[in-house]
Amino acid sequence: MAPDSSEAFIKLILKLKSQHIVGIHLISPRAADIIQALVPALEKGLTKTELDSPIGIHPSVGEEIFAL
């Protein structure tokens, strides 16, 4: 959860044609808490479309990942 209006940098790295997620970069005060929740997406080879399906917890920096 974002206790204040902190900024974050989020980048997904995708395979061009298949849109499979191959990497995630995240810079924010609680990056470790957010990134570990995305490990299953990397291990399962989810696509960007599949990552768009869930709704993130609001308000949080993590919810931005589902809106990229």
Order of alpha helices (4+ residues) and beta strands (2+ residues): beta-beta-alpha-alpha-alpha
